[in-house]
Amino acid sequence: MRHDTRRITLIARSTESSPEVWNLDRDAGSRVILVNSLSLLVGALQHGTQDIVRVILDGAATPTQFLELLASLPASFAGDVVLRTVNGTFLSATGRGEGRMLYSMTPADLQFYLETNDLVTRVRIAA
């Protein structure tokens, strides 16, 4: 078994999420780890973030939980945090200086982000 040196993308999914779209291939640009609980994801972030490049909440959190997660992120975490709900998608990313920026994403923006980061198979993700 080879040692996996890729950076990690943590994805918290709801039971309604479609798991077949995520790129779990060993040759993908990021090591995708699927979790079925927001609390597991939060625990992973509290125990070390050096290998985590992004977190995606795919229907697994409310907007309030998303904001609470952002407020509790360790200062050492510089990765993206994406919230995808039936009502919209938001991206939190680090800014040029200190702090984070919050962006609203269209379905096309989300598709571009996921494909550019090699996180999905080329199947279109429904809005």
C-alpha positions, 0 to 999 in steps of 0.5 A: 500500500502506498503512502497518500501524500495528497491534501484532503477534502472533507465532505460532510453529506446529507442522506439525500446527497448523491455519492456517485458524483465525488471523485474518489479515484486514487489519481484524483488531485485531492484525497476525498474523505466522505463523512456522514456527520457534521460533528465528525467533520468539526472534530477532524478540524479541531485535531489538525488542519495541516493536510486539509485543503477544503471542507464541503458541507453537501446538504449536511448543515444549515446556514447557521451551522455553517456560520458557527463552523466558520467562527470556530475554525482554527486560525491555522486553517486556510482552506476553503469551506463550501456550504451547498443547500437546496436554497443556495451555495456559499464559499468561504475562502481566505482573503489577501490579508487576514480573515475570510471572505464569503461568496455566493455561488451560482450552480455554474460557479459550484460546478466550475469549482468542483471540476477545476479542483478535480473533486467530481466526475464529469456528471453535472451536480443538480442545483 
